[in-house]
Amino acid sequence: MKVKIKIDEKIIFAESDVKIGQLLNMDFPCGSHGKCGKCKIKIKSPRLPYSERELELLSDKEIEQGIHLACITLVQDSMVIETIPFAAQNKIKIMNDGFTPEFEKKPAFNKLGLAVDIGTTTIAARLYDASGNIVSSKNAPNPQSLWGADVISRIESSLEPDGDKLTSSVRGAIDDLVCETCKQNDLSSLDIDEVVITGNTVMLSLLTKTSVKAFAKAPFLCDRLFGETLAAKDIGLTSLYDKTPVYLPNCVAAFIGADVVTALLASDICSSEHTQLLVDIGTNGEMALWHNQKLYFCSTAAGPAFEGVGISMGMTSKSGAIDRVEIECDELVAHTIDNQSPCGICGSGIVDAVACLLKLGLVDKTGYLKEDVTISAPVTITPNDIRAVQLSKSAICAGIYTLINAAGINCEDIKNVYIAGGFGSYLNLDNAGEIGLLPKELVPKTISIGNAALSGAAMMLLNPALKAKVTHYINNADVLELSTDDFFIEKYIEEMLF
């Protein structure tokens, strides 16, 4: 039933069973469970009762003001709503570019080819002509963020009765990107005659409507690791001709996805005689070590702290997010995206902030922080935020050390370290070493290569022979299971210290 409501003095009509956050197109980092408290809105009328979750998360002052959580509050007739700054955030800053090595281009498509990377936060696409030239590139937020900012939240949501919505939302987002990319250049999407779509194993499973039950509990064994060519119709992409071939690259394991495999191509580490390391830092830290013509893989549950989730004022890379922090005259100086007033802090800013607090002596080696510290009003870092960072950074660093140990080498043997993904592109590497996110001895050898997953997918599109080449490498790889690895467990505890 349609009801009439007012949001920021604008009258709109909406379905009565819709959550307010859906109308505002807000992200729900906690998966719409009312756990993180980052979707606050003010309901001026009517006066609504408070849920137990809201009473736990909201202060007495906020309750007095009529503040509610938009992710669990349904629209009602004649409701008057006022958004507040933290909820009224702008578009996510998405990085589409990525390093691409020199390679021979032999496209198999006749007119247009499309490469897509389904990231947890964003979806990026590049359109190519038959000569291998980029025609256009577009990107957009992944609409699945409505069900949670991290992969685990989405796995849980996909197992619920309306779980199919995660599949339909990502398919719709890809179709929209395809149409926008083609329209921008007066092209027809029906002329796209080959597609490569990469992403982590969960993202590809949700795209293809494959059950993700195996990801929800140990031993996390995955029945479908892709490396398949499907027809566009089979995965619900209506913007393409029904029989357009869509290639989904191989995944390595449940939490080592095709995005890491395509990033391997873009990093070009397997074409070298030198020992090299690839790291993708996210909720699930995925990494690959190339040594003596052999690959070693592992993934580590780092948690979403570096994506802004689990941090009291954490957020994704949007306008107003603190993305850099420095020390000037013993004072913290923060920079925000688009130079807007600060309203939160994103992953790169969190790394900088913690490194600066360590340098100022406000945080000690154990992670002790006496009280909240203001980075740039009203944004603060709390003792619990420091603990969340410790858990995440120790998981990544311990994973790196475990790969190195498995290969029987040490940090000095590694020639280059490549950081893939959007987060790595904005990361201050010195500060990453300062807090122990990366081993300090590797920092001088480390470079960021941007959206390498998309670049690698494009390489497969432009030279199909590369599909078999990278498949050969991963079929002969060692995959480490860190949950039962004594070395990792010991290192994880050790690396908790700063």
Secondary structure as UniProt FT lines:
FT   STRAND          2..7
FT   TURN            8..9
FT   STRAND          10..15
FT   TURN            16..17
FT   HELIX           20..23
FT   TURN            24..25
FT   TURN            29..30
FT   STRAND          40..45
FT   HELIX           52..57
FT   HELIX           60..65
FT   STRAND          67..69
FT   TURN            70..72
FT   TURN            77..78
FT   STRAND          80..83
FT   TURN            85..87
FT   STRAND          112..118
FT   STRAND          122..129
FT   TURN            130..131
FT   STRAND          134..141
FT   HELIX           143..147
FT   HELIX           151..158
FT   TURN            161..163
FT   HELIX           164..184
FT   TURN            185..186
FT   HELIX           189..191
FT   STRAND          192..199
FT   HELIX           201..207
FT   TURN            208..209
FT   HELIX           213..216
FT   TURN            218..219
FT   STRAND          226..231
FT   HELIX           232..235
FT   TURN            238..239
FT   TURN            242..243
FT   STRAND          245..250
FT   TURN            254..255
FT   HELIX           258..267
FT   HELIX           269..271
FT   STRAND          275..280
FT   STRAND          284..291
FT   TURN            292..293
FT   STRAND          294..301
FT   HELIX           305..307
FT   TURN            308..310
FT   TURN            312..313
FT   TURN            319..320
FT   STRAND          321..328
FT   TURN            329..330
FT   STRAND          331..336
FT   HELIX           337..339
FT   STRAND          344..345
FT   HELIX           347..359
FT   TURN            360..361
FT   TURN            365..366
FT   STRAND          373..376
FT   TURN            377..378
FT   STRAND          379..381
FT   HELIX           383..406
FT   TURN            407..408
FT   HELIX           411..413
FT   STRAND          414..420
FT   HELIX           422..426
FT   HELIX           429..435
FT   HELIX           440..445
FT   STRAND          446..448
FT   HELIX           452..462
FT   HELIX           465..475
FT   STRAND          478..479
FT   HELIX           482..484
FT   HELIX           486..494
FT   TURN            495..496
//
